[in-house]
Amino acid sequence: MLTFENILELFQEYLLCDPEEEVLSCKRGYVRLTWNKDSRYCVDGILCRTPEELFDLLLTDYQDYELLRRTKGRREVTEADEKAVEKLCQPYLDWRKEALK
């Protein structure tokens, strides 16, 4: 079963590594905030009303983070980069599949 808590636990390591992403609890679910370096203003905030929404958003954020980490933002993403990141994401997808059983 997917819960907000086990999804946050699953993505905890990623969230600790990415200084621009933060997930906060709110009355309507959880909000994922993206910060722009040291700015006092966030770039965006996305409300996740269900654990599934939070999982999908954090997985996308993790993919983007890993692609940027591989390219250092200095070159185009290659097919090899995409395959390597897909491999990194597979354990998260496997976890979700098991949790939904």
C-alpha positions as CSV (number, residue, x, y, z in Angstrom):
1,M,0.0,0.0,0.0
2,L,1.3,3.4,-0.9
3,T,1.3,6.0,1.9
4,F,2.8,9.5,2.0
5,E,5.1,8.3,4.8
6,N,6.6,5.3,3.0
7,I,7.1,7.4,-0.2
8,L,8.9,10.0,1.7
9,E,11.0,7.3,3.3
10,L,11.8,5.8,-0.1
11,F,12.9,9.1,-1.5
12,Q,14.6,10.4,1.6
13,E,18.2,9.9,0.3
14,Y,17.4,11.8,-2.9
15,L,15.6,14.6,-1.0
16,L,18.6,15.0,1.3
17,C,21.0,15.3,-1.7
18,D,18.9,17.7,-3.8
19,P,19.2,21.2,-2.1
20,E,16.5,22.6,-4.3
21,E,13.6,20.2,-3.5
22,E,11.6,20.1,-0.4
23,V,8.3,18.3,0.6
24,L,6.0,19.7,3.2
25,S,2.8,18.4,4.7
26,C,-0.3,20.6,4.4
27,K,-4.0,20.3,5.0
28,R,-4.7,19.0,1.5
29,G,-1.8,16.5,1.2
30,Y,1.8,17.3,0.6
31,V,3.4,20.1,-1.3
32,R,6.7,19.7,-3.2
33,L,8.6,23.0,-3.4
34,T,11.4,23.8,-5.7
35,W,13.8,26.5,-4.6
36,N,16.2,28.5,-6.7
37,K,19.5,28.3,-5.0
38,D,19.6,30.8,-2.1
39,S,16.6,32.8,-3.2
40,R,13.9,33.5,-0.6
41,Y,11.3,32.7,-3.2
42,C,10.4,29.2,-4.4
43,V,10.3,28.5,-8.1
44,D,7.2,26.4,-7.9
45,G,5.0,24.4,-5.5
46,I,3.0,21.4,-6.6
47,L,0.2,20.0,-4.4
48,C,0.1,16.2,-4.3
49,R,-3.3,15.1,-3.0
50,T,-2.5,11.3,-3.1
51,P,0.5,9.2,-2.4
52,E,0.5,8.2,-6.1
53,E,0.8,11.8,-7.2
54,L,3.7,12.3,-4.8
55,F,5.5,9.2,-6.0
56,D,5.2,10.2,-9.7
57,L,6.3,13.7,-9.0
58,L,9.3,12.7,-6.9
59,L,10.3,10.0,-9.4
60,T,10.3,12.6,-12.2
61,D,12.3,15.0,-10.0
62,Y,14.8,12.3,-9.2
63,Q,15.2,11.5,-13.0
64,D,15.8,15.1,-13.8
65,Y,18.3,15.5,-10.9
66,E,20.3,12.5,-12.0
67,L,20.3,13.6,-15.6
68,L,21.6,17.1,-14.6
69,R,24.1,15.5,-12.3
70,R,25.4,13.3,-15.2
71,T,25.6,16.2,-17.7
72,K,26.5,18.9,-15.1
73,G,24.2,21.1,-17.2
74,R,27.0,21.5,-19.7
75,R,26.0,19.1,-22.5
76,E,23.0,17.5,-24.1
77,V,21.6,14.4,-22.6
78,T,22.6,11.3,-24.5
79,E,20.8,8.0,-24.9
80,A,23.4,6.4,-22.6
81,D,22.6,9.0,-19.9
82,E,18.9,8.2,-20.3
83,K,19.5,4.5,-20.0
84,A,21.7,4.9,-17.0
85,V,19.1,7.0,-15.2
86,E,16.3,4.5,-16.2
87,K,18.4,1.9,-14.4
88,L,18.7,4.0,-11.3
89,C,14.9,4.6,-11.3
90,Q,14.0,0.9,-11.7
91,P,14.3,0.1,-8.0
92,Y,11.7,2.8,-7.3
93,L,9.4,1.4,-9.9
94,D,9.9,-2.1,-8.5
95,W,9.1,-0.9,-5.0
96,R,5.9,0.7,-6.2
97,K,4.9,-2.5,-8.0
98,E,5.4,-4.5,-4.8
99,A,3.6,-1.9,-2.6
100,L,0.5,-2.0,-4.8
101,K,0.2,-5.8,-4.6
